[in-house]
Structure formats: structure tokens, C-alpha cells
């Protein structure tokens, strides 16, 4: 699954780290947990977190509260790099 195809609004830049693919779970069992490095006070940030949780929950048929595995997904918000069309929305 390409996660950038499931995020709205679509980030203008996504960073892919090197390494092997990571299994996030199997049907009925999540091997991941989602953490944020920011306070969810912004509606866009809240929506991004909820959308990712809902997407993964639906794909694996689990509930968000059950997603407490060893694979950590950390969501951060940073300054947009130069040349981005909408610099007020930075993703990292």
C-alpha cells in the first residue's frame, strides 16, 4: 500500500527512509502504534492523524485503541521546504 495515495490533502513531499518494508499488521492484529511529536490543536493535524488511524484500522480490521504494537509511526509537522506551492502546510 502506498500511504501517500490515501492522505488528503496530498502532501507535496514525502520522505521515504531506506530499509526493508515493514509489516504493520495482519487482519485483526496491529503491529504498529501511532505517535505524534506535536500537540493536536490544529484541525489539519487532527484530521491527518485521524485519517491515518482510520485508514490503517480499516485495512487491518482493528480498532485504534488496539494499535499498540512495536512498530512506531511518528507523525511530525515541520517547515515546508523552499519551492513548495503551499508553504503554510509543511509535512515531514
Secondary structure, DSSP 4 states (H G I P E B T S, - for coil): --GGGG-SSPPS-----SS-----EETTEE-EEEEESS---SHHHHHHHHHHHHHHHHHHT--GGG---SEEEEE---PPPTT-S-TTS---
